[in-house]
Amino acid sequence: MLDDISMDTFLMTKNDHTLQTADPLERAEIMRNWKPYIEQLPEYEYLCGDFLLWMKRVT
């Protein structure tokens, strides 16, 4: 689900980026797009943190 939301962000910005190559503005937009889902499913919030840590390590 988080990956799908991220891909929607890239389609919206019309950039040919991936999670590994996302710029800081795209990452911020991705996090904003994740927020409504994480608020409804707080038990999965840790996945966002893990996902963001992974994104920072690979860039």
C-alpha positions in Angstrom: 0.0 0.0 0.0 2.7 2.5 0.9 4.5 1.8 -2.3 1.3 2.4 -4.3 0.8 5.7 -2.6 4.4 6.7 -3.4 4.0 5.8 -7.1 0.8 8.0 -7.2 3.0 10.8 -6.1 5.5 10.2 -8.8 2.8 10.0 -11.4 1.4 13.3 -10.2 4.7 15.1 -10.3 5.5 13.5 -13.7 9.0 12.7 -12.6 10.8 9.5 -13.5 11.9 8.8 -10.0 11.7 5.9 -7.7 11.6 5.7 -3.9 15.4 5.4 -4.0 15.8 8.6 -6.2 13.0 10.7 -4.8 14.0 14.3 -4.0 13.3 15.8 -0.6 10.1 17.5 -1.9 8.7 14.3 -3.2 9.5 12.5 0.0 7.7 15.1 2.0 4.7 14.8 -0.4 4.8 11.0 0.0 4.7 11.3 3.8 1.8 13.8 3.5 -0.1 11.3 1.3 0.6 8.4 3.8 -0.7 10.3 6.8 -4.5 9.7 6.3 -3.9 6.0 5.9 -1.6 5.8 8.9 -4.1 7.7 11.0 -6.7 5.1 10.2 -4.3 2.2 10.7 -2.0 3.3 13.5 -0.8 -0.2 14.1 1.1 0.0 10.8 2.8 3.4 11.5 6.1 1.6 12.2 6.2 0.6 8.6 6.5 4.2 7.5 9.4 4.7 9.8 11.1 1.5 8.5 10.3 2.5 4.9 11.8 6.0 5.4 14.9 4.6 7.0 15.3 2.3 4.1 14.9 5.1 1.6 17.6 7.1 3.4 20.0 4.2 3.4 19.7 3.5 -0.3 20.2 7.1 -1.4 
